[in-house]
C-alpha cells in the first residue's frame, strides 16, 4: 500500500517563517511612519474646519445686514451660538468665544490666543506643529504643518 504524506516538513515550515519575517521587517517601518502622517492630516483637518467656520460666521454676519454688530449667530434653534466677530468684517475674533465657538467641537486640540491670532496645537503633540488663525483677515496658516515639525 502506498502511504500518503500528511502535513508539512520541518524545512517547509522554516521557509514560511523566514518569508513572514522578511515581510514583517519591511512592513513594520511603514506603519511606524504613519503616526507623523496622521498628525499632519489631523492638523490639516482642523485648518479646514477653521476656514469653514470663519467663512460661515462671516456669511451669517453679512446676511444679518448689521455691519455694526459684534456677534454673528451660528446654528439653528437650541444649537445656535453667538460668535464674537470683528466689527465691520464679520471674521470671528481670535478668542474662545470667537473662532473656537464657531468651530463648536474641538476635542483633541489646544488653543492659545494673543494679539488677534489663535494658535492651534494637537493636545499632547509637538509645539512646532501649529495652525494659526488671524482675525484681521480670517486667514488660516498651515505653513508649520510639515513632517519635520510634526514627527511621530
Secondary structure as a PSIPRED ss2 file (coil, helix, strand):
# PSIPRED VFORMAT (PSIPRED V4.0)

   1 X C   1.000  0.000  0.000
   2 X C   1.000  0.000  0.000
   3 X C   1.000  0.000  0.000
   4 X C   1.000  0.000  0.000
   5 X C   1.000  0.000  0.000
   6 X C   1.000  0.000  0.000
   7 X C   1.000  0.000  0.000
   8 X C   1.000  0.000  0.000
   9 X C   1.000  0.000  0.000
  10 X H   0.000  1.000  0.000
  11 X H   0.000  1.000  0.000
  12 X H   0.000  1.000  0.000
  13 X H   0.000  1.000  0.000
  14 X H   0.000  1.000  0.000
  15 X H   0.000  1.000  0.000
  16 X H   0.000  1.000  0.000
  17 X H   0.000  1.000  0.000
  18 X H   0.000  1.000  0.000
  19 X H   0.000  1.000  0.000
  20 X H   0.000  1.000  0.000
  21 X H   0.000  1.000  0.000
  22 X H   0.000  1.000  0.000
  23 X H   0.000  1.000  0.000
  24 X H   0.000  1.000  0.000
  25 X H   0.000  1.000  0.000
  26 X H   0.000  1.000  0.000
  27 X H   0.000  1.000  0.000
  28 X H   0.000  1.000  0.000
  29 X H   0.000  1.000  0.000
  30 X H   0.000  1.000  0.000
  31 X H   0.000  1.000  0.000
  32 X H   0.000  1.000  0.000
  33 X C   1.000  0.000  0.000
  34 X H   0.000  1.000  0.000
  35 X H   0.000  1.000  0.000
  36 X H   0.000  1.000  0.000
  37 X H   0.000  1.000  0.000
  38 X H   0.000  1.000  0.000
  39 X H   0.000  1.000  0.000
  40 X H   0.000  1.000  0.000
  41 X H   0.000  1.000  0.000
  42 X H   0.000  1.000  0.000
  43 X H   0.000  1.000  0.000
  44 X H   0.000  1.000  0.000
  45 X H   0.000  1.000  0.000
  46 X H   0.000  1.000  0.000
  47 X H   0.000  1.000  0.000
  48 X H   0.000  1.000  0.000
  49 X H   0.000  1.000  0.000
  50 X H   0.000  1.000  0.000
  51 X H   0.000  1.000  0.000
  52 X H   0.000  1.000  0.000
  53 X H   0.000  1.000  0.000
  54 X H   0.000  1.000  0.000
  55 X H   0.000  1.000  0.000
  56 X H   0.000  1.000  0.000
  57 X H   0.000  1.000  0.000
  58 X H   0.000  1.000  0.000
  59 X H   0.000  1.000  0.000
  60 X H   0.000  1.000  0.000
  61 X H   0.000  1.000  0.000
  62 X H   0.000  1.000  0.000
  63 X H   0.000  1.000  0.000
  64 X H   0.000  1.000  0.000
  65 X C   1.000  0.000  0.000
  66 X C   1.000  0.000  0.000
  67 X C   1.000  0.000  0.000
  68 X C   1.000  0.000  0.000
  69 X C   1.000  0.000  0.000
  70 X C   1.000  0.000  0.000
  71 X E   0.000  0.000  1.000
  72 X E   0.000  0.000  1.000
  73 X E   0.000  0.000  1.000
  74 X E   0.000  0.000  1.000
  75 X C   1.000  0.000  0.000
  76 X C   1.000  0.000  0.000
  77 X H   0.000  1.000  0.000
  78 X H   0.000  1.000  0.000
  79 X H   0.000  1.000  0.000
  80 X C   1.000  0.000  0.000
  81 X E   0.000  0.000  1.000
  82 X E   0.000  0.000  1.000
  83 X E   0.000  0.000  1.000
  84 X E   0.000  0.000  1.000
  85 X E   0.000  0.000  1.000
  86 X C   1.000  0.000  0.000
  87 X C   1.000  0.000  0.000
  88 X C   1.000  0.000  0.000
  89 X C   1.000  0.000  0.000
  90 X C   1.000  0.000  0.000
  91 X C   1.000  0.000  0.000
  92 X E   0.000  0.000  1.000
  93 X C   1.000  0.000  0.000
  94 X C   1.000  0.000  0.000
  95 X C   1.000  0.000  0.000
  96 X C   1.000  0.000  0.000
  97 X C   1.000  0.000  0.000
  98 X C   1.000  0.000  0.000
  99 X H   0.000  1.000  0.000
 100 X H   0.000  1.000  0.000
 101 X H   0.000  1.000  0.000
 102 X H   0.000  1.000  0.000
 103 X H   0.000  1.000  0.000
 104 X C   1.000  0.000  0.000
 105 X C   1.000  0.000  0.000
 106 X C   1.000  0.000  0.000
 107 X C   1.000  0.000  0.000
 108 X C   1.000  0.000  0.000
 109 X E   0.000  0.000  1.000
 110 X E   0.000  0.000  1.000
 111 X E   0.000  0.000  1.000
 112 X E   0.000  0.000  1.000
 113 X E   0.000  0.000  1.000
 114 X E   0.000  0.000  1.000
 115 X C   1.000  0.000  0.000
 116 X C   1.000  0.000  0.000
 117 X E   0.000  0.000  1.000
 118 X E   0.000  0.000  1.000
 119 X E   0.000  0.000  1.000
 120 X E   0.000  0.000  1.000
 121 X E   0.000  0.000  1.000
 122 X E   0.000  0.000  1.000
 123 X C   1.000  0.000  0.000
 124 X C   1.000  0.000  0.000
 125 X C   1.000  0.000  0.000
 126 X C   1.000  0.000  0.000
 127 X C   1.000  0.000  0.000
 128 X C   1.000  0.000  0.000
 129 X C   1.000  0.000  0.000
 130 X E   0.000  0.000  1.000
 131 X E   0.000  0.000  1.000
 132 X E   0.000  0.000  1.000
 133 X E   0.000  0.000  1.000
 134 X E   0.000  0.000  1.000
 135 X C   1.000  0.000  0.000
 136 X C   1.000  0.000  0.000
 137 X C   1.000  0.000  0.000
 138 X C   1.000  0.000  0.000
 139 X E   0.000  0.000  1.000
 140 X E   0.000  0.000  1.000
 141 X E   0.000  0.000  1.000
 142 X C   1.000  0.000  0.000
 143 X C   1.000  0.000  0.000
 144 X C   1.000  0.000  0.000
 145 X C   1.000  0.000  0.000
 146 X C   1.000  0.000  0.000
 147 X C   1.000  0.000  0.000
 148 X C   1.000  0.000  0.000
 149 X C   1.000  0.000  0.000
 150 X C   1.000  0.000  0.000
 151 X C   1.000  0.000  0.000
 152 X C   1.000  0.000  0.000
